[in-house]
Amino acid sequence: MNRRVIGFAAAAGTLAVSVLVAQDLKQAPLRDRWSAQEVTTIASMRLKEAGERPADASNAYEKRTEAATFGRALFNDTRLSKNGQVACVSCHAANNQFEDGRQFGKGIGTGKRRTMPVMGAAHSSFLFWDGRKDSAWSQALGPLEDAAEHGGNRARFVRLVLAQYKDQYGKVFGAVPEVGKLPDDASPSGTEAERAAWAALAPATRDSVNRVFANMGKAIAAYERLVSYGVSRFDQYAQATVAGDGRGQEALTGQEVRGLRLFLTKGQCVTCHNGPLLTDHAFHNTGVPPIDPANPDRGRAEGLKKLLKDEFNCLSRYSDAKPEQCGELQFLSTNDPGHLAAFRTPSLRNVAARPPYMHAGQFATLEQVVQHYAASPKAVIGHSELAQTGETHAQRQAIQLSADDVKDLVAFLGTLTGPVNQPK
């Protein structure tokens, strides 16, 4: 047989094998079987279902490249703090899940709650554990004047912008408003001396300072909008399951799949941790023990009061939204007893990479978190939404998990970790 014939035979053999492999891949049976309803739920949890982040009507600058560039500079500037050593990045580190890994946030001093990552913030209607802010830009302003975080004040920040960022500010927001000669330190929420200095300013000056301060937050939010979660092994598995790709289901181990089944069924995790970001963006009291039982954190009950009084909320003069675009704020229930000691449901994406857990880092490991839900303790204040064994509960049944169930659930939670996408 000549070389041409041999070559043709070899090519034909390769083609035949390729066809068989393609057919095998196409016809490979699903390793893991799910009901139609379960497939629908799994499909809804894929990251791609999040789509583009919803536009924030209160921030007209959030999609502008110049705003993000300016915001990134502010995000990393330690001069935006009382001691010149704290920046946003100090607690939201780009190489550490955009948070700090501490039980309590630490800036000038030590806070009382965990630092939350910035990924996915634009998808949530309310920010912070207690929801006291209703936009990413107004959220960015809070830590700047908080005594335990940056410890600064808005007069000092505006003077810094005028001195160091005037051109960058102008490219985004236009000419800096006329503020005249500002005192070194002045703020309506600072020390007694700072409050007095603020009160002594002319109303027009206070308004101009507030305008620049608000725009600083809008620029920071524009930068944070570019930070997002990346695809995890769970997303690969979910896509394979939806597509009927049996081999693709090998993205998860048998134990991890058992954990996913528990997540969707008797673990009841999906009740609150649902959708592409694995959070319902709501507030719940689940009986998490307070750090100080004698002075428990009231959570959403206090956060709501702060939100409604916030000078930078969606309805404020510094918001770019029309009143009718602030429906979330206008139709809030202010007398819901369920708000007491309720905290925002965090996203479970990348959760295994950012211990400790809960609003004040009460639990060091995910095993402890799952065990807490299985134990379903009574709340110290307010009423836990978790059902207890033997209790008649309108919405839930008691969570009953074996030691192996706990291990399987934790294994599944590890599959939710993916890269953090951020601008170069």
C-alpha positions in Angstrom: 0.0 0.0 0.0 1.4 3.4 -1.0 1.9 6.3 1.4 -1.1 8.2 -0.1 -3.4 5.2 0.7 -1.9 4.7 4.1 -2.3 8.4 4.9 -6.0 8.4 3.7 -6.7 5.3 5.9 -5.1 7.0 8.9 -7.1 10.2 8.3 -10.3 8.2 7.9 -9.6 6.3 11.1 -9.0 9.6 12.9 -12.3 11.0 11.5 -14.1 7.9 12.6 -12.7 8.1 16.1 -13.6 11.8 16.2 -17.2 11.1 15.2 -17.5 8.3 17.8 -16.1 10.6 20.5 -18.5 13.4 19.5 -21.4 11.0 19.6 -20.3 9.7 23.0 -20.0 13.2 24.4 -23.4 14.1 22.9 -25.1 10.9 24.2 -23.3 10.7 27.6 -26.0 10.2 30.1 -26.4 12.6 33.0 -24.5 11.4 36.0 -26.7 13.3 38.4 -30.5 13.3 37.9 -32.6 16.3 39.0 -36.3 17.0 38.9 -37.6 19.6 36.4 -38.2 22.0 39.3 -34.7 21.4 40.6 -33.1 22.1 37.2 -35.1 25.3 37.0 -33.8 26.4 40.4 -30.2 25.4 39.6 -30.4 27.3 36.3 -31.6 30.4 38.1 -28.5 30.2 40.3 -26.0 30.5 37.5 -23.9 33.7 37.6 -24.8 34.6 34.1 -28.4 35.0 35.2 -27.4 38.2 37.1 -27.0 40.0 33.8 -25.7 43.5 33.7 -25.8 45.3 36.9 -29.0 47.4 37.1 -28.5 51.1 36.6 -28.5 53.3 39.7 -30.8 56.2 38.9 -29.3 58.1 41.8 -25.8 58.1 40.2 -25.7 59.5 36.7 -22.0 59.0 36.5 -21.5 55.4 37.4 -20.8 54.1 33.9 -18.4 56.8 32.9 -14.8 55.7 32.5 -13.4 59.0 33.9 -15.5 58.6 37.0 -14.2 55.0 37.6 -10.6 56.2 37.1 -11.2 59.1 39.6 -13.0 56.7 42.0 -10.1 54.2 41.9 -7.7 56.9 42.9 -9.9 57.9 45.8 -10.4 54.2 46.8 -6.6 53.8 47.2 -5.8 57.2 48.8 -4.8 57.0 52.4 -5.0 60.8 52.7 -8.7 60.3 53.0 -8.3 59.5 56.7 -7.6 61.2 59.9 -4.1 59.6 60.3 -3.2 59.4 56.7 -2.9 55.6 56.9 -6.4 54.3 56.0 -8.0 54.0 52.6 -11.0 52.1 51.3 -8.6 49.5 50.1 -7.4 49.0 53.7 -10.5 47.0 54.4 -11.5 46.1 50.9 -8.2 44.7 49.6 -8.1 43.7 46.0 -6.0 40.6 46.7 -8.3 39.5 49.6 -11.8 39.2 48.2 -12.2 43.0 48.5 -12.6 42.6 52.3 -10.2 42.2 55.2 -10.7 38.7 56.7 -11.1 40.2 60.2 -13.9 39.6 62.7 -14.4 43.4 62.9 -13.5 46.1 60.4 -10.4 48.0 61.5 -9.5 51.5 60.4 -8.6 54.3 62.8 -10.3 52.2 65.4 -12.1 48.9 65.5 -15.7 48.6 64.3 -18.5 46.4 65.6 -19.3 44.4 62.4 -17.6 42.4 59.6 -16.5 44.2 56.5 -18.6 43.2 53.5 -17.0 42.7 50.0 -17.9 45.2 47.3 -18.7 42.6 44.6 -22.3 42.6 43.7 -23.1 45.7 45.7 -24.8 47.4 42.7 -27.3 44.5 42.6 -28.6 45.3 46.1 -31.1 47.9 47.0 -29.7 48.4 50.5 -26.1 48.3 51.7 -24.3 47.5 55.0 -25.4 44.7 57.3 -28.3 46.8 58.5 -29.2 48.4 55.2 -28.7 51.9 56.3 -27.6 53.0 52.9 -29.6 52.7 49.6 -26.9 53.1 47.0 -23.2 52.2 46.4 -22.2 55.8 46.3 -23.9 56.8 49.6 -22.5 53.7 51.2 -19.0 54.8 50.2 -19.4 58.1 52.1 -20.3 56.5 55.4 -16.9 55.0 56.3 -15.1 58.3 55.4 -16.5 60.1 58.4 -17.0 57.2 60.7 -14.8 57.6 63.8 -13.7 53.9 63.8 -13.0 53.8 60.0 -11.4 56.7 58.2 -12.2 59.2 61.0 -12.1 62.2 58.6 -14.6 64.9 57.8 -16.1 66.3 54.6 -14.5 69.7 54.8 -11.0 68.1 54.9 -11.9 65.7 52.1 -13.2 68.5 49.8 -10.0 70.5 50.5 -8.0 67.5 49.4 -10.0 67.1 46.2 -9.5 70.8 45.4 -5.8 70.5 46.0 -5.0 67.1 44.4 -7.9 66.0 42.1 -9.4 69.2 40.7 -8.7 68.3 37.1 -10.0 64.7 37.5 -13.1 66.0 39.3 -13.7 68.5 36.6 -13.5 65.9 33.8 -16.4 64.0 35.4 -18.5 66.5 37.3 -17.6 69.8 35.8 -16.2 72.8 37.6 -15.7 72.4 41.3 -18.4 74.5 43.2 -17.2 77.6 44.9 -16.6 76.9 48.5 -14.3 79.8 49.6 -11.9 79.3 52.4 -12.9 76.2 54.4 -12.0 75.4 58.0 -9.5 72.6 58.5 -12.2 70.3 59.9 -16.0 70.6 59.6 -18.8 68.1 59.4 -22.4 67.8 60.7 -21.6 64.4 62.1 -18.1 64.8 63.6 -16.8 66.0 66.9 -18.3 68.8 68.8 -15.8 71.2 67.3 -16.4 69.9 63.8 -20.1 70.3 64.2 -19.7 73.8 65.4 -17.4 74.7 62.5 -20.0 73.2 60.1 -22.8 75.2 61.6 -20.8 78.4 61.2 -20.5 77.9 57.4 -23.0 79.7 55.1 -25.8 77.4 53.8 -24.6 77.8 50.2 -21.1 76.7 51.3 -22.4 73.7 53.2 -24.4 72.7 50.1 -21.3 73.0 47.8 -19.2 70.9 50.2 -21.9 68.3 50.3 -22.1 68.3 46.5 -18.4 67.6 46.1 -18.6 65.0 48.9 -21.5 63.2 47.3 -19.7 63.2 43.9 -16.7 61.5 45.6 -19.0 58.7 46.6 -20.4 58.5 43.0 -16.9 58.2 41.6 -15.9 55.4 44.1 -19.1 53.6 43.2 -18.3 53.9 39.5 -15.0 52.1 40.2 -16.6 49.4 42.5 -19.1 48.7 39.7 -16.2 47.2 37.7 -15.4 44.7 40.4 -17.4 41.5 40.1 -17.6 37.8 40.8 -16.2 35.3 38.3 -17.5 31.9 37.2 -17.2 29.1 39.8 -17.2 25.3 39.5 -20.8 25.4 40.6 -21.6 27.6 37.5 -19.9 25.0 35.3 -21.9 22.2 36.9 -25.2 24.1 36.7 -24.6 24.9 33.0 -23.8 21.3 32.3 -26.9 20.1 34.1 -29.2 22.5 32.2 -27.6 21.5 28.9 -27.8 17.8 29.6 -24.1 17.4 29.5 -23.2 14.4 31.6 -19.5 14.8 31.4 -19.8 18.5 32.3 -21.3 17.4 35.6 -17.9 16.1 36.6 -17.1 19.6 37.6 -18.4 18.7 41.1 -17.6 15.6 43.1 -20.2 13.2 44.5 -20.0 14.8 47.9 -20.4 18.3 46.5 -23.5 17.2 44.6 -24.9 15.7 47.8 -24.3 19.1 49.4 -26.1 20.8 46.6 -29.1 18.5 47.1 -29.1 19.4 50.8 -28.8 23.1 49.9 -32.0 22.9 47.8 -34.0 20.6 50.1 -33.8 19.9 53.9 -31.0 22.3 54.5 -33.4 25.1 53.4 -30.4 27.3 52.4 -32.0 28.3 49.1 -34.9 29.9 51.0 -32.7 33.0 51.5 -29.6 32.2 49.4 -31.2 32.1 45.9 -30.7 33.7 42.5 -27.4 34.2 40.7 -25.7 36.0 43.6 -27.1 33.5 46.1 -28.9 36.1 48.2 -32.4 37.4 48.4 -31.0 40.9 49.3 -33.4 40.9 52.3 -33.0 41.0 56.1 -33.5 38.1 58.4 -33.2 37.3 62.1 -31.8 33.8 62.3 -30.9 33.8 66.0 -27.2 34.6 65.5 -25.8 35.2 69.0 -24.9 38.8 69.7 -21.3 39.6 70.6 -22.6 41.5 73.7 -25.8 39.9 75.0 -26.3 42.8 77.4 -26.3 45.2 74.5 -27.4 43.3 71.4 -27.1 44.8 67.9 -30.6 45.8 66.7 -29.7 45.4 63.0 -32.3 46.5 60.5 -34.5 48.1 63.1 -31.9 50.8 63.6 -30.5 50.8 60.1 -33.9 51.7 58.7 -34.1 54.8 60.9 -30.7 55.9 59.7 -31.6 55.3 56.1 -34.7 57.5 56.2 -32.8 60.3 57.8 -29.7 60.0 55.5 -28.9 63.2 53.8 -27.5 61.3 50.8 -30.3 58.8 50.2 -32.2 58.4 46.9 -34.6 61.1 47.7 -32.0 63.7 48.7 -31.0 66.8 46.8 -27.7 65.1 46.0 -29.3 62.1 44.3 -29.6 62.1 40.5 -32.9 60.2 40.7 -36.4 61.5 40.3 -38.6 60.8 43.3 -40.6 58.2 41.4 -37.4 56.3 40.8 -36.9 55.8 44.6 -39.8 53.4 45.2 -37.7 51.1 47.4 -37.2 54.0 49.8 -40.7 55.4 49.6 -42.6 52.2 50.4 -40.5 50.8 53.2 -42.4 49.4 56.2 -41.2 51.2 59.3 -43.0 49.2 61.9 -42.2 45.6 61.0 -41.2 43.7 64.2 -39.2 41.3 61.9 -36.6 44.1 61.5 -35.4 43.7 65.1 -31.9 42.0 65.0 -32.4 41.2 61.3 -29.3 41.5 59.1 -28.8 41.5 55.3 -28.4 38.1 53.6 -24.8 38.1 52.3 -24.0 36.5 48.9 -22.6 33.0 49.2 -20.3 33.5 46.2 -16.7 33.0 47.2 -17.9 32.4 50.8 -15.4 29.7 51.6 -12.6 32.3 50.8 -13.7 34.9 53.4 -14.0 33.7 57.0 -15.1 34.5 59.6 -18.9 34.6 59.2 -22.1 36.4 60.1 -22.5 40.2 60.8 -19.9 40.2 63.6 -17.7 37.3 62.7 -19.4 35.1 65.3 -18.4 31.9 63.6 -14.9 31.0 62.5 -15.8 28.2 60.0 -18.5 27.3 57.6 -19.0 24.1 59.7 -20.0 26.3 62.6 -22.4 28.3 60.4 -24.2 25.2 59.2 -24.3 23.8 62.7 -25.9 27.0 63.9 -28.8 26.7 61.4 -29.3 23.0 62.3 -29.4 24.0 66.0 -31.8 26.8 65.3 -31.3 28.6 68.7 -33.8 31.2 69.9 -33.0 34.8 69.2 -31.7 37.0 72.1 -33.9 39.8 70.8 -36.6 39.8 68.2 -37.8 36.5 66.9 -35.7 34.0 64.9 -37.2 32.9 61.5 -35.8 29.5 62.0 -38.2 26.7 63.1 -37.2 24.7 66.2 -37.8 21.0 66.6 -41.5 20.4 67.6 -42.5 24.0 66.8 -45.3 24.8 64.5 -44.0 27.2 62.0 -45.9 28.9 59.1 -43.1 29.0 56.6 -40.4 26.6 57.7 -39.7 23.2 59.1 -36.9 22.5 61.6 -33.6 21.9 59.9 -32.3 18.5 60.7 -28.8 17.6 59.5 -26.5 14.8 60.3 -22.8 15.2 60.8 -22.2 13.9 57.3 -24.8 16.3 56.0 -22.9 19.2 57.5 -19.7 18.0 55.8 -21.5 17.7 52.5 -23.1 21.1 52.7 -19.7 22.7 53.5 -18.1 20.9 50.6 -20.7 22.3 48.2 -20.2 25.8 49.5 -16.6 25.5 48.5 -17.7 25.1 44.9 -19.1 28.6 44.8 -15.6 30.2 44.8 -14.5 31.8 41.5 -12.1 34.5 40.5 -12.7 38.2 41.4 -12.9 40.2 38.2 -11.4 43.7 38.5 -10.1 46.4 36.2 -6.4 46.1 35.2 
